[in-house]
Amino acid sequence: MAANAIDQTRRMLSLVTYLRERPGAHVADVARAFGITEDELISDLDVLPMCGTSFRGGDLLDIDTDGDRIWWHNPDDVAAPLRLAADEATALLVAARAVATLPGLRESDRDALLRATAKLEAAAGEAAGASARLSVTFESEGGVFAEVDRAISERRRLWVRYYSPARDELTEREVDPIRLFAVGHTYMEAWCRLSEARRTFRLDRVVEIRILDEHAAPPELELRDLSEGLVHPSADDPEVVVEVGPGGRWVAEYYPHDRAEELQDGGLRITLRTPDPASLRRLALRLGSDGRIVAPVELADSARTAAAAALAAYEGV
């Protein structure tokens, strides 16, 4: 499996050349040649038809597979000399300059990007001047992504300050990054030195990040299958129903659930499954007036008892 998104992009660029030279190539042979699984290859092939030489979609790659062989139906059309319209050249130049400013980008990649940008500017003519009046800045997640990607490439440890909405707290920890992946949001899978266990961190919740000098040495771990999502509650797990107000809507984002129904006050009625319902008592305490456990009744009673005990403890201070 590719270590990071940049590696995957490089692989897909090479895949285009490889398939052009081998019409009707077998899926198994191509996967073996690139050192990836057949499922990973099929995932790449699902993306390639959305790529091409025109932002307007006129010259997209017409590539498909029957599960055994791969067919590229328009290689000659796509190989025709590229002619960029003014808006296309402007968009490319603005994007290239923005990417070149990303923190954590490897210098070799930055230099290659700047050289390509200079060539594009020369070819674009007047459009290059128009693009110079535009700029793009990335949100903080873009910088975090670049730092994690660099740390993975250089096999270095990371220090992060991370926000956990379930506990409403910031923690500082050192982690050995394993991979980046996207399931709705972008995540980093890493070996956490604080908990001595594998942990998953959502990039938009990383408040601060720093690459350390220490060599990253995560233990050999089997990568989890994420094709069905980040967490896989079992259908046999007990069902829990939680009602939250507008201030507790984050629960539906943080906890995998079967369904989330809108309530009239702007809140949600969330149905989820967990092998340990008692663990949700902490969620109930965290929510306070923003939510409550509705079912099962035993868990709801237990949460109310825990909340009353907590209040009594405060009253005694």
N, C-alpha and C positions, 0 to 999 in steps of 0.2 A: 504494500500500500504506500502511496506517496506520502512523504513526511509532512508536506505542507502545501498550501494553495499554489505557491509559486512553482513548486516541483510539478504539480498537476498541470499547470498551464504549459510548462515546457514540454511535458509529455504529450499533451494534446496537439501542440504545434508539430512535434515530430511525427505524431500519428497521421497527420494529414499527408505529409510527404511519403510515409511508409505505405499508406493505403493507395496513394496515386500510382505507386510503382508495382503494386500487387493487387490487381483487380480480382475480386472474388476470394480474397484471403479468408482462411478459416479462423473463426473466433479463438479457438484454442491456441493456434499457432501465434496469432498476434499477441494474445495475453502473455504467452510464454516469452515472446521476444521482448516485451516491455517489463517483464517481471512483476505483473499484477494478476489479480484473479479475473476470471471471466466476468463476474458481476461488476467489478470495477471498470472493466473495458466497456461493457454494455452501458454503464452510467455515463462514460465519456461519449459514447456514440449517441446517447440521448441529447447531449449538449451540442455536439458539432452541427446538427442541422439548423441551429439557431445562430450559427456563425457564417460570415461571408464577407464579401468585398463591398457591400453597400449597407449603410445604416437604414436605408429604406426597405430592405428585405428583398431586393430584386435579384440578387446573385448569392443566395444562401447555398450552403453545401447540401447537396441532395444525396445523403448517405443513409442507408438502412441495412438491416440485418434480418435474416430469417432464423437467427439463433445458432446457425452453424457457419454461415459464410457472410462476409461483409461486402456490400455493393455500393460503389460511388458512381452515380449516374451522370454527373455533369462535371467531371474533372477538367475538361477542355474549356468549358465556359468560365469556370472560376479562375483558370490559369491565364485568362486574357489580361493584357496590361491594365493596371488600375488607373482609373480617372476619377479623382476626387472632386466633388462639387465644393463650392466655397464654404457652405455650412458644414460639410463633412470635415474639411481640412481644419476649420476653426475648432470644431468639437474635439478633434484628435489632438491638436496643439494645446488646447486648454487642459485636457485630461493629462497629457504627457507632462506638462509643466507642473501640474498639481501632484502627480505621483512622484515626481522627482524630488519634491520637498518632504516626502514622508520620513519621519524619524525612524531609524533602525533599518532603512533600506541598505543592502550591501553595496559598498562603493563600486564594485565591478558592475552591478546591475544599474546603479545610478549613472555611471559613466556611459554605459551602452545606451541607456535611455536618452541621455543628453545628446549623444552623437546622432541617434535616430531622429531626435527632435530637430536638430540643426539641418539635417537633410530634408526633412519634411517642410521646414520653414523656407528653404531655398526653392523647393518645388511648388509651394503654395502661393508664392508671390504676394499679391495684395492681401490675400486672406490671412497671411501671417501677421500683417500689421493690424488687422481687425482683432485677431485673437489676442494680441498683446494688451488690449484694453480690457480683457476679461480675466478673472481669476477665480479659483476655487479653493476653499479651505475645508479640510476634513474635520469631522467631529472627533472627539477624544478616542472613540473606539478604533478609528483608523490608525492612530498612533500606537495604541495598545497592540493591535493586530501586527503592525510592523515589528514591534519589539519582540513579541512572542515568536514570530516567524524567523527573525534573526537569531534568537536564542536557540531555536530548534536547529537551524542550519549550522550554527557554530557550537552546538552541544554545550551550552552554558546555562547555569542556574539563574533563576529569576527571584527577585524580591517583589512581593505585591502587597498592597493594602487593598482589602476586598470587603465589599459591603454585602451582608447577608440580610435580606428583607425579612426572612422568617424569624430571625433573632434580633433584628433591628440593631445590628452592631457592626463595627469595623474590626477586622482582624489583620494582623501583619504576619506574613509567613514566607518561607523560602520554598520554592517548588522547582522540580526538574520537569520541564515541559516535554510532553510526548507527541502531541499532535494538535492541530486546529481542525475544527469541523463545524458545520452549520446544520442545525435542526431548528428551523424557525429563527433562532438567534445564532450568533457565532460564539463558539465555546473553545476553551483550551482544556484538554485533558492532560493532567500532570500528576507526578508523584509528589505529594505534600510532605515536607520534612517535619511539619508541626504535628500532623496526625499519623505520620508513617503509614499512609494509605493512599490509594489512587483517589483523586478528587477531580471534579469537573467545575470549571469556573466560567461564568458568562462574562464576556469581554466588556459589556457596557456597565458591569458592576465593579470593574477594576478601577479604583479611585486613583491609584498611583502604581507605577511599575518601574523597575530598574534591573538592568542586566548586570549580573555579578561576575566576578572573575573565576569563581569556582566552576569546575567541570561538572556538567549535569550527568548523573549516572542513575537513571531510574532503573528499577529491577525489570527483568524480562517479564512482560505481561502480555497476555493474549488480548488483542484489541477487541473491544465489544462490537457486536453487530448493531449498527444504528439505523438500519433500514426501516425498522418499525417505530423509531422514535428514541428519545433519550432514556426514558424509563418505561419498564414493561410491567405494570401491575397485572397480577393474575386474575382471571375471571373467577377464581375460587376465593379470592380475598374478600373479607367482609366489606360491605358497602357502608359508607358514611356520608351523611348529608350535612352540609354546612351552609348557613345563610350569612352573607356579609353585606355591610352597607357600602356606600361609595368609597369609603376609605380603606376597605378591605378587598377591593377588586383584584389586588395583586396576587391573592391566593390562587385564582384561576390561572395566572401566568406562571406561578412558581410550582404548583402541584399538578401532576398529571391527573386528569379527571375524565369521567365518562361523558358528562354534559354540564353545561352552565346555563341556567335560565335567568333571563332578566327579571328583576323585581321592579315594582312601581317606584320605589324610592331611589332608583339608580344603582341598587346593589345587585347581588347575584345569589341564586340558589345553586350550589355546586354539589354534584354527586361524584364521589371518588371512591377508590378502593385502596386498601392498605393491609398488609399482613399483620400490622400491629396497631389497631385502632387507638390503643391507649397512648401512643406517641403523639396523637393529635390534641391531647389535653394541653400540651405546651402551646400549640397553635391557638387554642381558645383563649388562653391567658394572654398571649401576645396580641390578639385582636381586641380584647377588652370590649368596649361598647361598639366596636366596628363589626362584630360578628358573634355568632353562637353556633354550637353544634346542635342540630335538630334531631338526628337519628344516628345510631340506635339510642334508645332512651337511656340505657345504662351508662353509655359514654357521656351523654349530655348531663346526667345527674353527677357523674364523676367530675366533669369539668366544672360544674357549679360549686361542688364541694371544694375543689382545689382553689377556685377563685375566692371563696369565702374564707378559706384558711389563710390565703395570701393577704387579704384585707385585714383579717384579725391580727396577723403578725405586724402589719404596719401600724395598726392602732395601738399596739403595745409598745411601740418605739417612743 
